[in-house]
Amino acid sequence: MQYLAEAQRYQTMEYRRCGNSGLKLPAVSLGLWHNFGHIDVLENARNILRLAFDSGITHFDLANNYGPPPGSAEENFGTIYKDDFKCYRDELIISTKAGWGMWDGPYGDWGSKKYLVASLDQSLKRMGLDYVDIFYHHRPDPDTPLEETMSALDLIVRQGKALYVGISSYQPAEAAKAFEILKQLGTPCLIHQPKYSMFDRWVENGLMDLLSEKGVGCIPFSPLSQGLLTNKYLNGIPEGSRASSHRGNGAIDEEQVSKEKIYRVRQLNQLAEERGQKLAQMALAWILKDPRVTSVLIGVSKPEQVTDSLQCLKNYHFTQEELTRIEKILA
Ligand SMILES: NC(=O)c1ccc[n+]([C@@H]2O[C@H](COP(=O)([O-])OP(=O)(O)OC[C@H]3O[C@@H](n4cnc5c(N)ncnc54)[C@H](OP(=O)(O)O)[C@@H]3O)[C@@H](O)[C@H]2O)c1
């Protein structure tokens, strides 16, 4: 049946300004890293995307290599976009990235201009788009001059193939250099996409301060530590969960669901219950409490998880006592 977006979709979502830019992003955005590939069920992916958009999630995040197999998340997104979202194009912020290995030979990985320009052309074809809203360099490349990678981002914007550019997983010093080069080129960096969760707090050592000082937005990925920061693994590893699925491509496996992690998860779960939240909601709220965060980038395997996680917006304020307790649990 033809999809018609929910009329009330902008009533409950919060939209935050992305750094100093003119762009606002939903406080919760949806990533298509896992559960949208050819190994997954297309109708489930469609239902997730529809529900997300109906709930005010206007930002979908992709990358050239998402799947598996690589490229298939963009292809599936393209199919669903054509059927359901084409008429809503101007209400959507669609991002993609290049920087991890995508095709054989010396031009399908890292950060050369040759790779980034060709990769975005391929992504646009797979998704059936004329342009993406945000194009990212997916990870720093120690062997390509930063000037070349940044000038590729600048070129892509000048070609009209992306409106804005971002970087992902850059440490503060290299991010600062990238921002400076992009500024000089006249294409300011819109956003940084770092990994950030209660279990991985490297961004607190300088990156968040830098982003706020430079007016660059921040969209943390894997905020639930791929599902560890939920109540899912409290009593073992359920069938069908990410840790049980052997998906590869960076997905957590059974070994990462360690006794030490679950010990902390139990205590966090207790605190979440006392706050009247589920652990997943508290873990997302804990990230959104920082006003320097533009949007938190979630992944889901089923539509219900979208609805569930969005409840984090109901309470992302923490008392000092709660914050101290969290610090103790994570120490
Ligand atoms: N820039 C980068 O290098 C990079 C790297 C990784 C990810 N990302 C981006 O970040 C996005 C999110 O990453 P992620 O998928 O790792 O995020 P995540 O939110 O940490 O983990 C998602 C997983 O958590 C579980 N989950 C989600 N909501 C839940 C809920 N309400 N209750 C219980 N379980 C829940 C699901 O696991 P089950 O599947 O077990 O149900 C889901 O697949 C990606 O899609 C991608 O766009 C970027």
The ligand as a MOL file (V3000), in Angstrom:
LIG
                    3D

  0  0  0     0  0            999 V3000
M  V30 BEGIN CTAB
M  V30 COUNTS 48 52 0 0 0
M  V30 BEGIN ATOM
M  V30 1 N 30.9250 6.3100 11.6250 0
M  V30 2 C 31.1700 5.0680 11.9360 0
M  V30 3 O 32.2930 4.5770 11.8270 0
M  V30 4 C 30.0330 4.2230 12.4330 0
M  V30 5 C 30.2890 2.9660 13.0030 0
M  V30 6 C 29.2010 2.2450 13.4960 0
M  V30 7 C 27.9140 2.7610 13.4190 0
M  V30 8 N 27.7080 3.9760 12.8320 0 CHG=1
M  V30 9 C 26.3610 4.5500 12.6850 0
M  V30 10 O 25.6730 4.5050 13.9240 0
M  V30 11 C 24.4370 3.7940 13.7660 0
M  V30 12 C 24.0590 3.1290 15.0530 0
M  V30 13 O 25.0710 2.1940 15.4390 0
M  V30 14 P 24.6410 0.8790 16.1970 0
M  V30 15 O 23.6740 0.1150 15.3750 0
M  V30 16 O 25.8690 0.2090 16.6750 0 CHG=-1
M  V30 17 O 23.8190 1.5460 17.4360 0
M  V30 18 P 23.3460 1.0710 18.8430 0
M  V30 19 O 22.1190 1.8850 19.0800 0
M  V30 20 O 24.4570 1.1490 19.8240 0
M  V30 21 O 22.9710 -0.4750 18.6970 0
M  V30 22 C 21.8760 -0.9050 17.9470 0
M  V30 23 C 21.3930 -2.2500 18.4510 0
M  V30 24 O 20.9370 -2.1370 19.8000 0
M  V30 25 C 19.7750 -2.8890 19.9970 0
M  V30 26 N 18.6710 -1.9790 20.3510 0
M  V30 27 C 18.3800 -0.7790 19.7900 0
M  V30 28 N 17.3360 -0.2140 20.4010 0
M  V30 29 C 16.9590 -1.0590 21.3760 0
M  V30 30 C 15.9350 -1.0370 22.3520 0
M  V30 31 N 15.1290 0.0150 22.4650 0
M  V30 32 N 15.8300 -2.0900 23.1970 0
M  V30 33 C 16.6680 -3.1380 23.1030 0
M  V30 34 N 17.6520 -3.2320 22.1960 0
M  V30 35 C 17.7980 -2.1900 21.3380 0
M  V30 36 C 19.5030 -3.6220 18.7010 0
M  V30 37 O 20.1810 -4.8610 18.7960 0
M  V30 38 P 19.6060 -6.2350 18.1690 0
M  V30 39 O 19.9980 -6.1490 16.7340 0
M  V30 40 O 20.3360 -7.2720 18.9470 0
M  V30 41 O 18.1150 -6.2330 18.3850 0
M  V30 42 C 20.1850 -2.7450 17.6810 0
M  V30 43 O 20.5230 -3.4500 16.5180 0
M  V30 44 C 24.7170 2.8620 12.5940 0
M  V30 45 O 23.5500 2.3890 11.9740 0
M  V30 46 C 25.5140 3.7720 11.6930 0
M  V30 47 O 24.6580 4.6430 11.0080 0
M  V30 48 C 28.7540 4.7170 12.3540 0
M  V30 END ATOM
M  V30 BEGIN BOND
M  V30 1 1 1 2
M  V30 2 2 2 3
M  V30 3 1 2 4
M  V30 4 1 4 5
M  V30 5 2 4 48
M  V30 6 2 5 6
M  V30 7 1 6 7
M  V30 8 2 7 8
M  V30 9 1 8 9
M  V30 10 1 8 48
M  V30 11 1 9 10
M  V30 12 1 9 46
M  V30 13 1 10 11
M  V30 14 1 11 12
M  V30 15 1 11 44
M  V30 16 1 12 13
M  V30 17 1 13 14
M  V30 18 2 14 15
M  V30 19 1 14 16
M  V30 20 1 14 17
M  V30 21 1 17 18
M  V30 22 2 18 19
M  V30 23 1 18 20
M  V30 24 1 18 21
M  V30 25 1 21 22
M  V30 26 1 22 23
M  V30 27 1 23 24
M  V30 28 1 23 42
M  V30 29 1 24 25
M  V30 30 1 25 26
M  V30 31 1 25 36
M  V30 32 1 26 27
M  V30 33 1 26 35
M  V30 34 2 27 28
M  V30 35 1 28 29
M  V30 36 1 29 30
M  V30 37 2 29 35
M  V30 38 1 30 31
M  V30 39 2 30 32
M  V30 40 1 32 33
M  V30 41 2 33 34
M  V30 42 1 34 35
M  V30 43 1 36 37
M  V30 44 1 36 42
M  V30 45 1 37 38
M  V30 46 2 38 39
M  V30 47 1 38 40
M  V30 48 1 38 41
M  V30 49 1 42 43
M  V30 50 1 44 45
M  V30 51 1 44 46
M  V30 52 1 46 47
M  V30 END BOND
M  V30 END CTAB
M  END
